[in-house]
Amino acid sequence: MIRAEGVEKWYPNGFHALRGASLTVNRGEVVVIMGPSGSGKSTFIRTFNALEDFQKGSITVDGLALSNDVRQIDAIRREVGMVFQQFNLFPHLSVLENLTLAPVLVRKRPRAEVELQAMALLERVGIAEQAEKFPGQLSGGQQQRVAIARALCMEPRILLFDEPTSSLDPEMVREVLDVIQALAAEAITMVVVTHEVRFARQVAHRVVLMDEGVVVEQADPESFFTAPRHERTQRFLEQIL
Amino acid sequence: MGTPSFPAKRLPVAALLPLKRLRAQLAPTVADGLLSLGLLALIAWAAVQLGGWAIGRADWAVLQLNSMLLLVGRYPLAEQWRLWLLGALLAAQAGLSWGLLRAWPRADRREQGQLWPRHDRIAAVLITLLALLLPAALGLAGALQGRWWLLAAVLLALRWAAGRWGPGLHRRTLKLLGLLWPLLYLLGFWLIGGGLGLAAVAPGEWGGLLLTLVMASFAMALSFPLGVLLALGRRSNLPLLRWGSVAYIEFIRGAPLITLLFIGQNILGFLLPASISPDRVWRAAWVLTLFAAAYLAEAVRSGLAAVPRGQLEAARSLGLNQAQALVTVVIPQALRVALPTMVGQFIALVQDTTLLSLIGLLDLLGMARGIMANPEFLGHSSELYLVLAVLYWSCCAALGLGSRALERRLDPRSLAGRP
C-alpha cells in the first residue's frame, strides 16, 4: 500500500530531517511509529500525502509514485486521510459541514447522500448529537473524533495519524484511542505516530522505531516491547516504560 | 480622574433605580462626579451655542434652494424620477436586509432574533422623525416632502415585513435574496446612466451626493476582489506574481491619492487615444479603485496571516486543490479577521472621494464649493459645511454599524486557534 525507500529530506533551513528512511506498509496493516521527539516520524508520514516534499528516495502510495505532478498528488490525497495533532477542524463550518465539504467538493457526490453518510459516521464516533455545533464548542476529544470522522467521510484507503492524542487532556485520550482501535478492527490500512505504548501493544500489527531520520527497528509489538534487538530501541523503551 | 475601580463590590448598575443608576454611572466618586459635571456643562454650552446659531443666525435658505443640487448635481430634471425610483428600491432593499438580519438566529446568542429590539425601535422612530420633520423644516416643496415620506415608509414597511415573515423563509430563498444587492447595483447603474431604452445621462452630469456614492460604491465593490487577489499574490510561491504584487502595493501606498488622481486625469488622457480613453469620471473611479485595492490587500494579508497553517494542510489532505482550499477554508476565516480593518479602509475611501473636487469633479464637496462661490449665497458656508459633515458622517456611520452587525453574526468562537 505504501512503499517508501531511502527518503531524504532537508528543510529549507538546512536541517537534515530524514536520512534515508524506508518503510513498507501492507494492505490492511496497522503500523505504529514511535521514537523520540525530533526523530523525523511526523515529517516521515507527512511525506506520504505530500504535505512535506523530499529530495531523495522514492515513495509509492497505492500504486501511484509521488512526484511533483499536482494532479498525481491530489489523486493520492483523495485516497489518503490524515488526522492531525491539532485536530485542524474548520472553525467556521459546523461539524456536519466539516465532514461533507470534501466529499461534495472533491468527489462531486450529492449533498443529501453525503449528509446521511456523515451522520452515520458521527454516530459511530459517538457525537451525532453535536452535528450542528461548531468545532469551538466541543472538547478536545470530541474535536479529534470529528476529525477522524471527517477523514473517513472521504472513504480513504489509507489513514495517517500524526500524534492524534498528544494535545489532548489525559482523560480524553482513551475515547480517541477507542475510536482508532475500532477502525483497526475493520482492516483499514493505518499508520499511527504515537507515544501510547498500551495502544501500540493492543492495536499495532507492527511497531517501528525511528531515530535521527531513519527507521531503526521494526517488529511485531510483542518482540518490539519485550525483546528489542537494537540498542537504540532498548534505550528508548527504558525512557518511556 | 478616578482610579479605575472594579465594580465588583458595588451592586450591578442595572439593578438600581433610574436616578441612583445615573448617579452610580456618572458619579461613583467625588472626583468622577466633578469630571462628569464639567463635561455635562461643556456639552450643554456647546449644544446651546449650536442650537442658537442653527435657529437664530443660520440661514437655511441656501439648503432649501440647493437641496437637489447637493443630492444629484446637474442631473437633468426630466430624468430625476429615475433617481427617486432607485432611492425607493434602495430603501426597500435596505429595509428587507435589516429585517432579515434581525430575524436571523445569531451564533453569539442563544435566543432567536427579536422582531423589534430596543435599538431598532429607536432607529425606526428616528427615521420617522427625520422623514417627517427635516424636509418640512427645510421648507421643501410639498411634492418633494411627500417623496421623502414615501422612502421612509417603504423602508420601515419592508423592515417590518421581513422581520415578521423572514424566519419562515427557506434557506435557499434567503441566499437568493442575498443576490438582490448586486442585481440592484447593476440596475442602479442603468437607472443612473441610462441606455437600453432610457435616455442616456453622461457621467459629467452626475454630481453631489449621487456622484460621491457612485464613486465610493464602485471603488468598494471592485477593490474588494482586487485586494483579495493582490493579497494572495503577495503570499504566492511564484516569484513573479509575488514581486509584482509587492511592487504594486508599495508603489500605490507610497503615493498620495491626489497625485494618482492627477496622473489618471492627465497622463492617461495623453496615452490613450480619445476614442477609447474613458470619461473623466470613470478615470477617477478606476484610480480610486486601484488605490483602495492596495490598502485592502494589506488588510486581507493580515487576515491570511492569522489563519493557522494547519487549516490549509487539513483542506489539502482531504483532497481539495489549492483554489478550493483557499476559497472554502482559508479566505472565509481571513476575511473574518480582516473585516474591521477593511471597513476602516472603506470609510477612508468615502472620505477620499472629497479629493475628486480638486480635480474638478462635482462630488458632494465640489458641489457645495460651487454653491458657496455663488454670490447669492455668500457667507453661508457654515450651514453647508455642517450639512456636509452630517452627510459624510451618516455614510461612514452606516458602514460602521453594518460591519459591527456582521462581525457579531460571524461567530467569534469560530476563529481558528481560539477554542
Chai-1 contact restraints between the chains, C-beta under 6 A:
chainA,res_idxA,chainB,res_idxB,connection_type,confidence,min_distance_angstrom,max_distance_angstrom,comment,restraint_id
A,N49,B,S317,contact,1.0,0.0,6.0,A-B,restraint_1
A,L51,B,E313,contact,1.0,0.0,6.0,A-B,restraint_2
A,D74,B,N321,contact,1.0,0.0,6.0,A-B,restraint_3
A,R77,B,S317,contact,1.0,0.0,6.0,A-B,restraint_4
A,R77,B,G319,contact,1.0,0.0,6.0,A-B,restraint_5
A,R78,B,G319,contact,1.0,0.0,6.0,A-B,restraint_6
A,M82,B,S317,contact,1.0,0.0,6.0,A-B,restraint_7
A,Q86,B,G310,contact,1.0,0.0,6.0,A-B,restraint_8
A,N88,B,G310,contact,1.0,0.0,6.0,A-B,restraint_9
A,N88,B,A314,contact,1.0,0.0,6.0,A-B,restraint_10
A,F90,B,V329,contact,1.0,0.0,6.0,A-B,restraint_11
A,P91,B,S414,contact,1.0,0.0,6.0,A-B,restraint_12
A,P91,B,A416,contact,1.0,0.0,6.0,A-B,restraint_13
A,H92,B,P332,contact,1.0,0.0,6.0,A-B,restraint_14
A,H92,B,Q333,contact,1.0,0.0,6.0,A-B,restraint_15
A,H92,B,S414,contact,1.0,0.0,6.0,A-B,restraint_16
A,A102,B,L318,contact,1.0,0.0,6.0,A-B,restraint_17
A,A102,B,G319,contact,1.0,0.0,6.0,A-B,restraint_18
A,L105,B,Q324,contact,1.0,0.0,6.0,A-B,restraint_19
A,V106,B,G319,contact,1.0,0.0,6.0,A-B,restraint_20
A,F134,B,S414,contact,1.0,0.0,6.0,A-B,restraint_21
A,G136,B,R413,contact,1.0,0.0,6.0,A-B,restraint_22
A,G136,B,P419,contact,1.0,0.0,6.0,A-B,restraint_23
A,M154,B,L318,contact,1.0,0.0,6.0,A-B,restraint_24
